[in-house]
Amino acid sequence: MTRTEYPWLLPSAMAGPLGPERAGTRAGRRPRRTVRDWVVDLTVFLFAVFIGMVALDASERVGNGELVVMADLLIGVAACCTLWLRRRRPPALAIGLSLVQIVSPAASGAALVAVFSLAIHRPFKPVAYVGALALAAATAQTYLRPDPTTTHLVAVILGALLTLLAIAWGMLVRARRQLVLALRERAVRAENEAALRAEQAQRLAREAIAREMHDVLAHRLTLLSVHAGALEFRPDAPPAEVARAAGVIRDSAHEALQDLRMIIGVLRAPGDDGERPQPTLVTLDALVAESREAGMKVTLDSGVDDPAAVPATTGRTAYRIAQEGLTNARKHAPGTGTTVLVSGGPGDGITVEVRNEAPRGPVPEVPGSGQGLIGLTERATLAGGRFEHGPTNDGGFAVRAWLPWSA
């Protein structure tokens, strides 16, 4: 929220927007006066008129001539009218009216209002300079236009007290406005940061969902694509082989639907992880067996004595890395040998490596997003490990990840 609910109750300097919008307002035209500004301007104008009328009455009582009284009247009216411009040029107006009040007591009220406005809109240093000038002008007025009803000492003390009171009051108003603006900006900053955190949390959730869908469905759909392509290019295959391929396609489609149903269930109920258990390093044997049934030549070499002892997060990440490695090998090097190496232990971490041989002949193009390796890198980094991938010396390809496993 960058605006108040009732901006007309605040000064124009505080009722405007905050942040970048406020900076744009300052760079452009000044903000429009609020209802409160008009009420305050009218009040200080009437105050200055009242002080001017009191000064004119005293000037008539001391026997000044009509020309002097008329000049005081004109100067007082002009001084009071200039107060409507006090927000645009506070220093110039305060200096000018302070000098004018020396020769015309009718401008004394306008000079006090100008000094008060200067203390509101400017920092202490220029206020101190102009305040000293206003004190000197009030003192000089008592000698140039003395009031016979009071002594010089009383007049000097009264003028100094009124000037200091106007300065102190203005500085108090300025300090309060700065405090309110600081609190508003802090509240707006907190709201913006909360919105950014919520947006970042949503983005991370979407990325996690997208990564999970890629890891779960890419493996199943790749099986579908490979076997469907084999049936298409080999329509004269033996019935037993066709039946086996059809069975793999059916099972893969069923598993893909189950995985998709699980993910959709998690999206509908964020607090529920789904009915199906998440894969870990224990289920790596089943993944390799499934790949072998699909026609891949996979060799599993596991050096982990107790896969069930691996932490759930580490085991799930290792499983996903092996699954993505087998999927890529099936897509980009079909019919070649693939080796899955798993080693490590408590305190040393888990090392997962999937290496496939160089493809033999042309490889049929299989559609893919190209984001699998990026997702594996992010997954390993989030788990506190590292991920490497690249071609091997014999023309194949290998992915290798190290994941932490505390002792």
Secondary structure per residue as TSV (DSSP state, phi and psi in degrees):
chain	resnum	aa	ss	phi	psi
A	1	M	-	360.0	115.5
A	2	T	-	-103.3	-3.9
A	3	R	S	-128.8	152.2
A	4	T	-	-80.6	163.1
A	5	E	S	-71.6	-34.4
A	6	Y	-	-124.9	78.4
A	7	P	G	-67.4	-22.1
A	8	W	G	-70.1	-14.1
A	9	L	G	-86.0	-5.5
A	10	L	S	-111.1	159.3
A	11	P	-	-63.5	157.1
A	12	S	H	-61.6	-29.7
A	13	A	H	-69.6	-19.2
A	14	M	H	-111.8	-14.8
A	15	A	H	-86.4	-12.0
A	16	G	S	-77.4	176.0
A	17	P	-	-70.0	162.7
A	18	L	-	-109.2	170.4
A	19	G	T	73.4	-143.7
A	20	P	H	-60.3	-34.4
A	21	E	H	-65.5	-37.1
A	22	R	H	-66.3	-40.7
A	23	A	H	-62.2	-39.3
A	24	G	H	-65.7	-34.4
A	25	T	H	-67.5	-39.5
A	26	R	H	-66.7	-38.3
A	27	A	H	-68.7	-29.2
A	28	G	S	-95.4	-141.7
A	29	R	S	-76.3	160.5
A	30	R	-	-68.4	151.3
A	31	P	-	-66.1	149.9
A	32	R	-	-71.7	151.1
A	33	R	-	-68.4	142.8
A	34	T	-	-91.3	175.2
A	35	V	H	-60.9	-38.0
A	36	R	H	-63.5	-39.3
A	37	D	H	-61.1	-42.8
A	38	W	H	-64.8	-39.6
A	39	V	H	-65.1	-44.1
A	40	V	H	-65.3	-43.2
A	41	D	H	-61.3	-42.2
A	42	L	H	-65.1	-38.7
A	43	T	H	-65.1	-47.7
A	44	V	H	-69.4	-30.0
A	45	F	H	-64.6	-46.2
A	46	L	H	-65.2	-35.8
A	47	F	H	-62.0	-46.6
A	48	A	H	-63.7	-37.8
A	49	V	H	-64.1	-40.3
A	50	F	H	-63.4	-45.5
A	51	I	H	-62.8	-39.1
A	52	G	H	-64.6	-39.2
A	53	M	H	-66.3	-38.1
A	54	V	H	-63.5	-41.7
A	55	A	H	-66.4	-38.7
A	56	L	H	-65.1	-39.7
A	57	D	H	-62.9	-42.1
A	58	A	H	-65.2	-36.0
A	59	S	H	-66.4	-36.5
A	60	E	H	-70.0	-37.0
A	61	R	H	-70.2	-27.1
A	62	V	T	-84.7	-1.6
A	63	G	T	90.0	22.9
A	64	N	-	-67.6	151.8
A	65	G	-	-70.2	168.0
A	66	E	H	-64.1	-36.0
A	67	L	H	-63.7	-40.8
A	68	V	H	-66.0	-43.8
A	69	V	H	-63.7	-41.6
A	70	M	H	-64.0	-40.3
A	71	A	H	-64.6	-41.3
A	72	D	H	-61.7	-39.5
A	73	L	H	-63.3	-47.0
A	74	L	H	-65.1	-43.0
A	75	I	H	-65.3	-39.5
A	76	G	H	-65.1	-41.9
A	77	V	H	-63.3	-44.5
A	78	A	H	-62.9	-40.7
A	79	A	H	-64.5	-40.9
A	80	C	H	-67.3	-36.4
A	81	C	H	-68.3	-32.1
A	82	T	G	-67.0	-15.1
A	83	L	G	-66.1	-20.4
A	84	W	G	-69.0	-12.7
A	85	L	G	-107.0	15.6
A	86	R	T	-68.1	-20.8
A	87	R	T	-82.5	-18.1
A	88	R	T	-86.5	-43.6
A	89	R	-	-133.1	68.4
A	90	P	H	-60.1	-46.4
A	91	P	H	-63.9	-46.4
A	92	A	H	-63.1	-42.2
A	93	L	H	-65.4	-41.9
A	94	A	H	-65.7	-40.9
A	95	I	H	-66.3	-45.3
A	96	G	H	-63.6	-46.3
A	97	L	H	-69.9	-31.2
A	98	S	H	-64.1	-38.6
A	99	L	H	-73.1	-35.9
A	100	V	H	-67.3	-35.2
A	101	Q	H	-67.2	-13.7
A	102	I	H	-65.9	-39.8
A	103	V	H	-99.4	-13.6
A	104	S	-	-137.3	103.1
A	105	P	G	-60.8	-19.3
A	106	A	G	-66.1	-17.6
A	107	A	G	-93.6	6.5
A	108	S	H	-65.5	-42.9
A	109	G	H	-63.5	-41.7
A	110	A	H	-64.8	-35.7
A	111	A	H	-65.8	-40.4
A	112	L	H	-62.9	-43.2
A	113	V	H	-63.6	-39.9
A	114	A	H	-63.8	-41.1
A	115	V	H	-66.1	-40.6
A	116	F	H	-59.9	-45.7
A	117	S	H	-64.6	-37.8
A	118	L	H	-62.3	-41.3
A	119	A	H	-65.4	-25.3
A	120	I	H	-77.7	-41.2
A	121	H	H	-100.2	-5.3
A	122	R	S	-131.1	155.3
A	123	P	-	-69.5	-179.7
A	124	F	H	-67.3	-36.9
A	125	K	H	-61.2	-55.5
A	126	P	H	-63.9	-30.9
A	127	V	H	-65.0	-38.4
A	128	A	H	-65.0	-41.9
A	129	Y	H	-64.3	-50.0
A	130	V	H	-67.9	-34.2
A	131	G	H	-64.0	-40.0
A	132	A	H	-62.7	-40.4
A	133	L	H	-64.3	-39.2
A	134	A	H	-66.0	-39.2
A	135	L	H	-63.4	-43.7
A	136	A	H	-64.1	-38.4
A	137	A	H	-67.5	-40.5
A	138	A	H	-63.8	-37.4
A	139	T	H	-68.2	-42.7
A	140	A	H	-64.9	-31.9
A	141	Q	H	-63.9	-37.5
A	142	T	H	-64.3	-23.2
A	143	Y	H	-94.8	-35.0
A	144	L	H	-80.9	-38.5
A	145	R	S	-127.1	69.6
A	146	P	-	-69.7	155.5
A	147	D	-	-105.5	114.1
A	148	P	T	-64.2	-19.2
A	149	T	T	-76.9	-14.8
A	150	T	S	-130.9	158.0
A	151	T	-	-80.3	164.6
A	152	H	H	-63.0	-38.7
A	153	L	H	-64.0	-45.1
A	154	V	H	-64.8	-40.6
A	155	A	H	-65.0	-40.7
A	156	V	H	-65.5	-44.9
A	157	I	H	-64.0	-42.0
A	158	L	H	-64.9	-42.6
A	159	G	H	-64.5	-40.7
A	160	A	H	-66.2	-41.1
A	161	L	H	-64.7	-43.0
A	162	L	H	-63.7	-41.2
A	163	T	H	-66.0	-45.9
A	164	L	H	-65.2	-36.0
A	165	L	H	-64.8	-41.9
A	166	A	H	-63.4	-41.3
A	167	I	H	-66.0	-45.5
A	168	A	H	-64.9	-41.2
A	169	W	H	-64.1	-44.0
A	170	G	H	-62.2	-40.8
A	171	M	H	-66.0	-35.4
A	172	L	H	-65.1	-43.1
A	173	V	H	-62.9	-41.4
A	174	R	H	-62.3	-44.3
A	175	A	H	-62.6	-39.4
A	176	R	H	-67.6	-40.5
A	177	R	H	-63.4	-42.4
A	178	Q	H	-63.7	-37.2
A	179	L	H	-64.7	-44.5
A	180	V	H	-64.0	-43.0
A	181	L	H	-63.1	-40.0
A	182	A	H	-64.1	-40.5
A	183	L	H	-66.9	-39.3
A	184	R	H	-64.3	-45.2
A	185	E	H	-63.7	-36.8
A	186	R	H	-66.0	-39.8
A	187	A	H	-65.8	-42.7
A	188	V	H	-64.2	-41.5
A	189	R	H	-62.6	-40.9
A	190	A	H	-64.6	-40.3
A	191	E	H	-64.7	-42.0
A	192	N	H	-64.4	-41.4
A	193	E	H	-65.5	-38.5
A	194	A	H	-64.2	-40.4
A	195	A	H	-64.7	-39.7
A	196	L	H	-65.4	-41.1
A	197	R	H	-64.2	-40.7
A	198	A	H	-64.9	-41.0
A	199	E	H	-65.1	-40.0
A	200	Q	H	-66.4	-39.5
A	201	A	H	-63.4	-40.7
A	202	Q	H	-64.2	-40.4
A	203	R	H	-64.7	-43.4
A	204	L	H	-63.8	-37.6
A	205	A	H	-65.6	-41.5
A	206	R	H	-64.3	-40.8
A	207	E	H	-63.9	-40.9
A	208	A	H	-64.2	-40.9
A	209	I	H	-65.3	-44.2
A	210	A	H	-62.9	-40.1
A	211	R	H	-65.8	-40.7
A	212	E	H	-67.3	-41.3
A	213	M	H	-64.2	-39.2
A	214	H	H	-64.3	-45.7
A	215	D	H	-65.8	-38.5
A	216	V	H	-77.9	-47.0
A	217	L	H	-85.8	-28.6
A	218	A	H	-61.3	-39.8
A	219	H	H	-62.6	-47.0
A	220	R	H	-67.2	-45.7
A	221	L	H	-68.6	-29.6
A	222	T	H	-65.2	-40.2
A	223	L	H	-59.9	-43.5
A	224	L	H	-60.1	-45.4
A	225	S	H	-65.3	-43.3
A	226	V	H	-64.7	-48.7
A	227	H	H	-71.8	-35.2
A	228	A	H	-64.8	-38.5
A	229	G	H	-65.9	-37.1
A	230	A	H	-64.6	-41.5
A	231	L	H	-65.6	-33.5
A	232	E	H	-70.4	-41.9
A	233	F	H	-85.3	-14.3
A	234	R	-	-127.3	68.8
A	235	P	T	-68.4	-18.1
A	236	D	T	-95.5	18.4
A	237	A	-	-65.8	154.8
A	238	P	-	-58.4	149.1
A	239	P	H	-56.7	-36.9
A	240	A	H	-63.6	-41.5
A	241	E	H	-68.8	-38.6
A	242	V	H	-64.0	-41.3
A	243	A	H	-64.8	-41.1
A	244	R	H	-63.8	-42.1
A	245	A	H	-64.4	-40.8
A	246	A	H	-63.7	-37.7
A	247	G	H	-64.9	-40.3
A	248	V	H	-63.7	-41.6
A	249	I	H	-62.5	-42.9
A	250	R	H	-63.9	-46.9
A	251	D	H	-64.2	-41.3
A	252	S	H	-64.6	-41.7
A	253	A	H	-62.5	-41.8
A	254	H	H	-63.2	-45.6
A	255	E	H	-64.4	-38.8
A	256	A	H	-62.6	-41.1
A	257	L	H	-64.9	-39.6
A	258	Q	H	-63.8	-43.9
A	259	D	H	-64.4	-41.8
A	260	L	H	-64.3	-39.6
A	261	R	H	-64.0	-37.5
A	262	M	H	-65.3	-43.7
A	263	I	H	-65.7	-41.8
A	264	I	H	-63.5	-37.2
A	265	G	H	-63.3	-38.0
A	266	V	H	-66.3	-38.4
A	267	L	H	-65.6	-38.0
A	268	R	H	-73.0	-33.6
A	269	A	-	-127.8	89.6
A	270	P	T	-59.3	-25.3
A	271	G	T	-81.9	-5.1
A	272	D	-	-108.3	128.1
A	273	D	-	-85.2	4.0
A	274	G	-	95.0	159.1
A	275	E	S	-78.3	-30.5
A	276	R	S	-79.9	137.7
A	277	P	-	-69.4	148.6
A	278	Q	-	-75.3	141.5
A	279	P	-	-69.5	147.3
A	280	T	-	-134.6	-169.2
A	281	L	G	-67.2	-20.5
A	282	V	G	-66.6	-33.9
A	283	T	G	-88.9	10.4
A	284	L	H	-66.1	-34.7
A	285	D	H	-60.3	-41.2
A	286	A	H	-65.6	-36.6
A	287	L	H	-64.0	-43.8
A	288	V	H	-65.7	-40.8
A	289	A	H	-62.7	-40.0
A	290	E	H	-63.5	-40.9
A	291	S	H	-65.9	-37.9
A	292	R	H	-65.1	-39.8
A	293	E	H	-62.8	-28.8
A	294	A	T	-80.2	-0.3
A	295	G	T	103.5	3.6
A	296	M	-	-81.9	150.2
A	297	K	E	-99.1	92.5
A	298	V	E	-113.3	133.8
A	299	T	E	-117.4	124.1
A	300	L	E	-105.5	124.8
A	301	D	E	-124.8	97.9
A	302	S	E	-107.7	124.3
A	303	G	-	-103.4	13.4
A	304	V	-	-91.7	119.4
A	305	D	S	-66.7	-44.0
A	306	D	-	-128.4	89.4
A	307	P	G	-60.2	-27.5
A	308	A	G	-68.2	-20.9
A	309	A	G	-80.9	-10.1
A	310	V	S	-69.8	136.3
A	311	P	-	-54.4	147.7
A	312	A	H	-59.1	-45.2
A	313	T	H	-64.5	-43.9
A	314	T	H	-65.1	-44.0
A	315	G	H	-64.3	-39.0
A	316	R	H	-66.3	-40.6
A	317	T	H	-65.2	-42.2
A	318	A	H	-62.2	-40.4
A	319	Y	H	-62.7	-45.2
A	320	R	H	-64.3	-36.8
A	321	I	H	-66.0	-44.5
A	322	A	H	-64.4	-39.1
A	323	Q	H	-64.0	-44.8
A	324	E	H	-66.9	-36.6
A	325	G	H	-63.5	-42.9
A	326	L	H	-66.3	-38.1
A	327	T	H	-62.8	-44.9
A	328	N	H	-64.9	-39.9
A	329	A	H	-63.8	-39.1
A	330	R	H	-66.9	-35.5
A	331	K	H	-77.5	-44.6
A	332	H	H	-101.5	-12.9
A	333	A	S	-144.2	63.1
A	334	P	T	-68.3	143.4
A	335	G	T	83.4	-2.0
A	336	T	S	-97.6	164.8
A	337	G	E	-77.3	140.0
A	338	T	E	-128.7	136.2
A	339	T	E	-119.6	132.0
A	340	V	E	-113.3	117.2
A	341	L	E	-111.6	128.8
A	342	V	E	-131.3	127.5
A	343	S	E	-149.3	167.1
A	344	G	E	127.3	-176.4
A	345	G	E	-172.8	178.7
A	346	P	T	-59.4	130.0
A	347	G	T	90.0	-27.0
A	348	D	T	-98.6	-20.8
A	349	G	E	91.3	174.9
A	350	I	E	-111.2	131.2
A	351	T	E	-113.6	124.3
A	352	V	E	-120.2	126.7
A	353	E	E	-136.0	131.6
A	354	V	E	-121.9	119.6
A	355	R	E	-129.0	130.9
A	356	N	E	-120.9	154.6
A	357	E	-	-75.8	172.4
A	358	A	-	-68.4	140.8
A	359	P	-	-64.6	147.4
A	360	R	-	-102.8	108.3
A	361	G	S	81.4	-173.7
A	362	P	-	-66.7	145.2
A	363	V	-	-105.9	125.3
A	364	P	-	-62.3	140.4
A	365	E	-	-73.5	127.1
A	366	V	-	-116.3	125.6
A	367	P	-	-62.7	142.3
A	368	G	-	-160.7	159.0
A	369	S	-	-84.3	-18.4
A	370	G	S	75.5	8.7
A	371	Q	-	-102.8	3.8
A	372	G	H	-63.8	-47.4
A	373	L	H	-66.4	-35.7
A	374	I	H	-64.2	-42.1
A	375	G	H	-64.0	-37.6
A	376	L	H	-65.9	-39.2
A	377	T	H	-61.0	-45.7
A	378	E	H	-63.5	-41.0
A	379	R	H	-63.5	-44.8
A	380	A	H	-66.0	-38.9
A	381	T	H	-64.8	-43.2
A	382	L	H	-63.2	-30.7
A	383	A	T	-81.5	-1.2
A	384	G	T	87.9	12.7
A	385	G	-	-111.1	-156.0
A	386	R	E	-143.5	157.8
A	387	F	E	-137.7	136.7
A	388	E	E	-133.9	150.3
A	389	H	E	-155.5	155.5
A	390	G	E	162.4	170.9
A	391	P	E	-71.6	154.1
A	392	T	-	-98.1	173.9
A	393	N	T	-66.7	-28.7
A	394	D	T	-89.7	11.7
A	395	G	S	92.5	-1.4
A	396	G	-	-85.1	-157.8
A	397	F	E	-144.7	146.6
A	398	A	E	-142.0	143.2
A	399	V	E	-121.5	140.3
A	400	R	E	-143.2	133.8
A	401	A	E	-136.6	144.7
A	402	W	E	-119.4	130.8
A	403	L	E	-124.2	141.7
A	404	P	-	-72.0	145.7
A	405	W	-	-142.4	102.5
A	406	S	-	-67.8	152.5
A	407	A	-	-70.9	360.0
